Amino acid sequence: MTLGEDVLAPPLFDIVDMNKVTFSAACWCLLSIFTSIGAMAQSDYQLNEVVEFPDRIDMEPSMLEVLYDLTMRDPLNAGEEVAVTMVLQIGPRYSKYFEYSSLQELLFLRSEGYKTTRGRWYAVCDSVGVTRKVGTLYKDRSKGTCREVAFSWGTYSYEEELPRIDWREVPDSVRTIGGYESHLAVCDLRGRQWRCWYAPEIKVSEGPYKLMGLPGLILEAYSEDGEIDLSFVSVSKSEDPIIYNKEGYDRSFKGERKHFYRAISRGKWRTEEVLETSGLGVRELDGSSAKPVRRYMFYVPMELDLVDRPKPDQER
């Protein structure tokens, strides 16, 4: 198979009405959750059921594997923190930024030929701590494009050109990170101001998420508002494949970046509205309407230019 167009560029944006998509996605998501919970509680027969994971494609071997500790703080939930270990796989052409636990899950499935028992799959996901809290970003440096896929009451995706970042070096700002001399640069990226430390010794113009374009690998990145920290864990040579989940993308609701953020932010910040409109509102035991326990679900978007985030004290 020829990689590139066939793998990363099938027809995009065939879903237009993102409002309708949000409601149908809520129904689908809850049904999936209930089905999964039910399956995990069933007999050994169901745990021994063989499940397949089609259309996972090796794009290319990676050259480097960088681990970051990602900490996010949500101002709408009194600064509640969520911490996840992220991995950046860097290949000659492609890179992939996603949860490290998902990489471990994928490598297990690949070793099984993407065909294993439900029980073994559940056990691996539990042991490595798969969460799906953060989306996946694929970058194609040769084409200058990226594709992001994330979950919130359904799976959403978009593709766009990689943003051009105007980096500003900070003079006389040098520190050692992981044994590498690192220099400080700052930038504005779609509503967030970033302070990033990069290592010129590692001559790869890459970094976590869409942060890239410096003369060296970005080892740490911090948003100026304190909501997002990406701290260095390790960097190592690697030959693990960069695996593209074509099935997951094909089943996602596709749109432009504005549709992506509209759908996900609505699911996180307008959950009650989404549930009520789709006939899945929160009810008391007597059937009367009830308010969700949480006003807002945890959500810290990487980009702020296309979201209308409520104020911390703002009622819905």
C-alpha positions as CSV (number, residue, x, y, z in Angstrom):
1,M,0.0,0.0,0.0
2,T,1.2,3.5,-0.8
3,L,0.9,5.6,2.4
4,G,0.1,9.3,2.3
5,E,-3.0,10.1,0.3
6,D,-4.6,6.7,0.9
7,V,-4.0,6.8,4.7
8,L,-4.3,10.4,5.7
9,A,-6.5,12.1,3.1
10,P,-9.8,10.3,2.5
11,P,-12.7,12.6,1.7
12,L,-13.3,14.9,4.6
13,F,-16.2,16.9,6.1
14,D,-19.1,14.9,4.9
15,I,-21.2,15.8,8.0
16,V,-22.7,19.3,7.8
17,D,-25.3,19.7,10.5
18,M,-23.2,19.5,13.6
19,N,-26.1,20.4,15.9
20,K,-28.0,17.3,14.9
21,V,-24.8,15.3,15.1
22,T,-24.3,16.3,18.8
23,F,-27.7,14.9,19.8
24,S,-27.4,11.6,17.9
25,A,-23.9,11.2,19.2
26,A,-25.2,11.6,22.8
27,C,-27.6,8.7,22.3
28,W,-24.9,6.6,20.6
29,C,-22.4,7.3,23.3
30,L,-24.7,6.4,26.2
31,L,-25.7,3.2,24.4
32,S,-22.1,2.3,23.9
33,I,-21.3,2.9,27.6
34,F,-24.2,0.8,28.8
35,T,-23.3,-1.9,26.4
36,S,-19.7,-2.0,27.5
37,I,-20.6,-2.1,31.2
38,G,-23.0,-4.9,30.5
39,A,-20.4,-6.9,28.5
40,M,-17.8,-6.5,31.3
41,A,-20.3,-7.9,33.8
42,Q,-21.2,-11.0,31.8
43,S,-20.0,-14.5,32.0
44,D,-16.6,-15.9,31.1
45,Y,-18.1,-16.9,27.8
46,Q,-18.4,-13.2,26.8
47,L,-14.9,-12.4,28.2
48,N,-13.6,-15.2,25.9
49,E,-15.4,-13.7,22.9
50,V,-12.9,-12.9,20.1
51,V,-13.1,-9.2,19.0
52,E,-11.3,-7.7,16.0
53,F,-9.9,-4.2,15.5
54,P,-9.8,-3.6,11.7
55,D,-8.0,-0.8,9.7
56,R,-5.1,-0.1,12.1
57,I,-2.4,0.8,9.6
58,D,1.4,1.1,10.1
59,M,2.2,4.5,8.6
60,E,6.0,4.3,9.2
61,P,8.4,3.4,11.9
62,S,9.1,6.1,14.4
63,M,12.6,7.5,15.0
64,L,12.1,9.1,18.4
65,E,9.6,8.7,21.2
66,V,9.1,11.6,23.6
67,L,7.1,11.3,26.8
68,Y,5.5,14.3,28.5
69,D,3.5,14.6,31.7
70,L,0.5,16.7,30.8
71,T,-1.3,18.5,33.6
72,M,-4.5,20.4,32.9
73,R,-6.4,22.7,35.3
74,D,-10.0,23.6,34.7
75,P,-11.0,27.1,35.9
76,L,-14.7,26.1,35.6
77,N,-14.2,23.4,38.2
78,A,-12.3,25.2,40.9
79,G,-8.9,24.5,39.3
80,E,-9.5,20.7,39.3
81,E,-6.5,18.9,37.8
82,V,-6.2,16.0,35.4
83,A,-2.8,14.4,34.8
84,V,-2.0,12.2,31.8
85,T,1.2,10.9,30.3
86,M,1.4,11.8,26.6
87,V,3.7,10.4,23.9
88,L,5.0,12.1,20.8
89,Q,6.1,9.6,18.1
90,I,8.3,11.2,15.5
91,G,8.9,9.6,12.1
92,P,10.7,10.8,8.9
93,R,7.3,12.2,7.6
94,Y,4.6,11.7,10.2
95,S,4.2,12.3,13.9
96,K,1.5,11.3,16.4
97,Y,0.7,12.9,19.7
98,F,-1.6,11.0,22.0
99,E,-2.0,9.3,25.4
100,Y,0.9,6.9,26.2
101,S,-1.5,4.3,27.5
102,S,-3.2,4.2,24.1
103,L,0.2,3.5,22.5
104,Q,0.6,0.5,24.9
105,E,-2.9,-0.7,24.0
106,L,-2.2,-0.4,20.3
107,L,1.1,-2.3,20.5
108,F,-0.6,-5.1,22.4
109,L,-3.4,-5.3,19.8
110,R,-0.8,-5.3,17.0
111,S,1.1,-8.1,18.6
112,E,-2.2,-10.1,18.6
113,G,-2.9,-9.3,14.9
114,Y,-5.7,-7.0,16.0
115,K,-7.7,-10.0,17.1
116,T,-7.9,-11.0,20.7
117,T,-10.4,-11.9,23.4
118,R,-12.5,-9.3,25.1
119,G,-11.1,-10.3,28.5
120,R,-7.5,-9.9,27.4
121,W,-8.3,-6.5,25.9
122,Y,-10.1,-5.3,29.0
123,A,-7.2,-6.6,31.2
124,V,-4.6,-4.7,29.1
125,C,-6.6,-1.5,29.1
126,D,-7.0,-1.7,32.8
127,S,-3.3,-2.4,33.5
128,V,-2.0,0.5,31.4
129,G,-4.7,2.9,32.5
130,V,-6.4,3.7,29.2
131,T,-8.6,6.9,29.7
132,R,-9.4,8.5,26.3
133,K,-9.3,11.9,28.2
134,V,-7.1,13.6,25.5
135,G,-7.5,13.4,21.8
136,T,-5.0,12.3,19.1
137,L,-3.2,14.5,16.7
138,Y,-1.6,13.2,13.5
139,K,0.9,15.5,11.7
140,D,2.1,15.1,8.1
141,R,5.1,17.4,7.9
142,S,5.6,16.8,4.2
143,K,2.1,18.1,3.4
144,G,2.0,20.6,6.2
145,T,-1.3,19.2,7.5
146,C,-2.7,17.7,10.7
147,R,-5.7,15.8,11.7
148,E,-7.2,15.7,15.2
149,V,-9.6,13.1,16.6
150,A,-11.3,13.4,20.0
151,F,-14.2,12.0,22.0
152,S,-17.1,13.7,23.7
153,W,-20.6,12.1,23.4
154,G,-19.3,10.8,20.1
155,T,-16.0,10.9,18.1
156,Y,-15.2,14.1,16.2
157,S,-12.4,15.0,13.8
158,Y,-11.1,17.7,11.5
159,E,-8.1,18.2,9.2
160,E,-6.3,21.5,8.5
161,E,-3.0,23.0,7.5
162,L,-0.5,23.2,10.3
163,P,-0.7,26.7,11.8
164,R,2.3,29.0,11.2
165,I,3.7,30.1,14.6
166,D,5.6,33.3,15.2
167,W,8.2,32.3,17.7
168,R,10.1,34.8,19.8
169,E,13.4,33.7,21.5
170,V,14.0,34.9,25.1
171,P,17.6,36.1,25.4
172,D,19.8,34.6,28.2
173,S,17.2,32.0,29.1
174,V,19.0,28.7,29.3
175,R,18.4,25.7,31.5
176,T,19.2,21.9,31.5
177,I,16.3,19.5,31.0
178,G,16.9,15.8,30.9
179,G,20.6,16.4,30.4
180,Y,20.0,18.7,27.3
181,E,20.8,22.4,27.2
182,S,17.4,24.0,26.5
183,H,16.5,27.5,25.3
184,L,13.3,29.5,26.0
185,A,10.9,30.7,23.2
186,V,7.4,32.1,23.5
187,C,4.5,32.3,21.1
188,D,0.8,32.9,20.8
189,L,-1.2,30.0,19.4
190,R,-4.9,30.6,18.9
191,G,-5.8,32.3,22.1
192,R,-3.1,30.8,24.3
193,Q,0.3,32.2,25.1
194,W,3.0,29.5,25.5
195,R,6.5,29.4,27.1
196,C,8.4,26.5,25.5
197,W,11.9,25.1,26.2
198,Y,13.6,23.4,23.3
199,A,16.9,21.5,22.9
200,P,18.9,22.6,19.8
201,E,21.0,19.4,20.3
202,I,18.0,17.3,19.2
203,K,17.7,18.5,15.7
204,V,14.0,17.8,15.1
205,S,11.7,20.7,14.6
206,E,8.9,19.0,16.5
207,G,6.9,19.3,19.8
208,P,3.7,18.3,21.6
209,Y,0.4,19.0,19.9
210,K,0.9,21.7,17.2
211,L,3.8,23.4,19.0
212,M,6.7,23.0,16.5
213,G,8.9,25.1,14.2
214,L,11.8,25.8,16.5
215,P,15.4,24.7,15.7
216,G,15.2,21.8,18.0
217,L,12.8,19.5,19.9
218,I,10.4,21.1,22.4
219,L,11.0,19.4,25.7
220,E,8.6,21.4,27.9
221,A,5.7,23.8,27.3
222,Y,3.6,25.8,29.7
223,S,0.6,28.0,29.0
224,E,0.9,31.5,30.5
225,D,-2.5,31.2,32.2
226,G,-1.3,28.1,34.2
227,E,-4.0,25.9,32.8
228,I,-1.7,23.5,30.8
229,D,1.7,22.2,31.8
230,L,3.7,19.8,29.6
231,S,6.8,18.6,31.5
232,F,9.6,16.4,30.1
233,V,9.8,12.8,31.1
234,S,12.1,11.2,28.5
235,V,13.3,11.0,24.9
236,S,14.5,7.8,23.3
237,K,15.2,6.3,20.0
238,S,12.4,4.1,18.8
239,E,11.3,1.8,16.0
240,D,7.8,1.4,17.2
241,P,5.3,1.9,14.3
242,I,3.2,5.0,14.1
243,I,-0.2,3.4,13.8
244,Y,-3.2,5.1,12.2
245,N,-6.6,4.2,13.4
246,K,-8.5,4.4,10.1
247,E,-11.6,2.8,11.5
248,G,-11.9,5.3,14.3
249,Y,-11.5,8.2,11.8
250,D,-14.0,6.7,9.3
251,R,-16.6,6.4,12.0
252,S,-16.0,9.9,13.4
253,F,-18.2,13.0,12.7
254,K,-16.1,15.1,10.4
255,G,-16.1,18.8,10.1
256,E,-14.0,22.0,10.1
257,R,-12.1,22.9,13.2
258,K,-14.9,25.3,14.3
259,H,-17.4,22.4,14.1
260,F,-15.0,20.2,16.1
261,Y,-14.7,22.7,19.0
262,R,-18.4,23.6,18.9
263,A,-19.5,20.0,19.3
264,I,-17.0,19.1,22.0
265,S,-17.4,22.3,24.0
266,R,-21.2,21.9,23.9
267,G,-21.0,18.3,25.2
268,K,-18.7,19.4,28.0
269,W,-20.2,22.8,29.0
270,R,-23.9,22.3,27.9
271,T,-24.3,18.6,28.9
272,E,-27.7,19.1,30.4
273,E,-29.0,20.9,27.3
274,V,-27.7,18.1,25.1
275,L,-29.3,15.4,27.2
276,E,-32.6,17.1,27.4
277,T,-32.8,17.8,23.7
278,S,-32.0,14.2,22.9
279,G,-34.5,12.9,25.4
280,L,-31.9,11.7,27.8
281,G,-32.4,14.3,30.5
282,V,-31.3,13.8,34.1
283,R,-34.3,12.6,36.3
284,E,-35.0,12.1,40.0
285,L,-36.3,8.7,41.1
286,D,-39.9,10.0,40.9
287,G,-39.4,11.0,37.3
288,S,-39.1,14.8,37.9
289,S,-36.4,16.8,36.2
290,A,-33.1,17.0,38.1
291,K,-29.9,19.0,37.7
292,P,-26.6,17.2,37.0
293,V,-24.2,16.9,40.0
294,R,-21.6,18.9,38.0
295,R,-22.3,22.2,36.4
296,Y,-19.6,21.6,33.8
297,M,-17.7,18.5,32.8
298,F,-13.9,18.8,32.9
299,Y,-12.5,20.4,29.7
300,V,-9.4,22.4,29.0
301,P,-9.2,23.1,25.2
302,M,-5.7,23.4,23.8
303,E,-6.9,26.3,21.6
304,L,-9.3,29.1,22.7
305,D,-10.0,31.1,19.6
306,L,-13.1,29.1,18.6
307,V,-14.7,28.4,22.0
308,D,-17.1,30.5,24.0
309,R,-16.1,29.4,27.4
310,P,-18.4,30.3,30.3
311,K,-17.1,32.4,33.2
312,P,-16.3,30.3,36.3
313,D,-19.3,31.9,38.1
314,Q,-21.6,32.0,35.1
315,E,-24.9,30.1,35.3
316,R,-26.1,28.2,32.3
